[in-house]
Amino acid sequence: MSITLTDQDELTLRTAAYGAVSLLAAAGAAGGSPHKIATTGTLALASATGLVGRVLSEKRKPVNLDGRSVAEIADRVLPALTAAMNLLTQQDPAEANNFRSTVLIAIEAAQQGRTSPTVAEMTRKIGAALDAA
C-alpha cells in the first residue's frame, strides 16, 4: 500500500516520536541525565525502518519541542502521538504498528533499564496517546 504524507504529516510524526523521548527526559527518567536519556532515545529512533524510519531520519523542518515545563511539552507531544497513529492507521495499519513499536522501543531504551513512578506514569501517558487512535 502506498502512503501519501504531506510535509505537515511528516512533521507530526517527527514531533510525536522525538517528543516522546523529550517528555521522558524532561520528566527526569529514573534520575538519569536528561541529555543521556534524550541521546539514547534518539539513537533508538534512528534505528527505525520502513516509512517511519525514512520520515524520522529527515531533517527538513525542525521539530519544536521547547517548553517551560513538562506540561507544555506534553500539550504538544501527546496529541501529536495520537494524530500520527490516526494518520498512519488510515493509510497503512502495518506502518502504524511500526510507528507505535518504534516509539515504545525508544522509550524503553531511554529508560536504560531503570524506572521510577514519574517515568512509569509518563510511559503510561505516552502509551495511552498512542492507543487513543
N, C-alpha and C positions, 0 to 999 in steps of 0.2 A: 504494500500500500504506500502511495506517495503522500508525504506530508508537506503541506504548504504553510510556512511560517513567515509572518511579517517581521520586520525589524523590531517592532514593539513586542511581538510574541517571543522572540529570542531574548530580548532584554528582560522580559518577565521570567523566563526560565533561568537566566543567569542570576537575576535578583533573588529568586527563590532559593536556588542551590547555594550560592555563595552567602546569601543572607542567613540561611540556616546555620552555617558554620560560624558566621559572625555573631549570631544570637548566643550560641553556646559559649563562644569566647567572652562575650560581654557578660554573660551570666556567671562567669568565673568557674568554668568546668573543673570540678574536683580540686579547686585551689591551685590549679596549674597556671602557668604563664599564658596570658591571653594570646601573646604572639605565637607561642609554640602550638597552642590549640588551633589557632587560625591557619598556621602553616601546615600542620598535619592534616587538617580537614581539607584544605585546598589541594594538597597533593593527592588526596583520595579522590577528589572531584576530577582531577586531571587524568585519572585512570579510567574514566567513563568511556564507553564505546557507543557505537551506533550514532543516531541523530543527536542524542543527548550529549555524547562526547564531543561531537563536532561543534554544537552550539556553545557548550561550556568552554571550549578552547578558543573561541573567537573573542576578540577584544575590541570590536568595532565601536561600541558605545559603552562608556564607563558605567559601572553599576554604582549607584549612590546608596551606600549603607550607613551614612552618617546619622547620628542621633545623639542627643544628650543623655539618653537613658536607654535601658533595655526596653522599656515600654515603647519608646519612639521607634526603635528598630523593629520590634515585634509588630507594630501597627503597619509597617510597610512589608515585612517579610512573610508573616503568616497568611495574609490574603494572597500574596504572590504564589505561595506554595499551592494553595487551593486553585487559583487561576491556572497555574501551569498544569496541574493534574487534569482539570476540566478540559483545557485546550488539547492536551495530548490524548486523553481518553476519547474525545470526539473524533480525532483523526486516526489514531492508531493505539489501541489498548496495550499492545505489547511494548510500545515505546513509553507509554505512561508507566507501566510496571518497571521499565528500565530506569526511568527518572526517579521513581519512588525508591527503588533499591539503591541507586547511586547516592541519593541524599542520605538515606539511613546508614549506609556504609561509611560515608564521610563523617557523619555524626559519631558513629561508633569509633572510628579511627581517631577523631579529635579528642575523645574522652580518654584515650590511651589506657583503657582497662580500669580506670578509676571512676568512681561516681560519688555523688552527693545528693541530698534531697533537692537542691537547686537544679542540678543537672538533670536529675530524673524528671522533674516537673517540666523543664524546658524541652526535654526529649519527648515527653508526652504531648506537649502542645504542638510541637513540630509534626509528630505522627498524626495527631488529630487534624491538623490543617491539611496534610497530605490525603487523609482519608475522607475529608469533607466533600470531596468532588463527587 
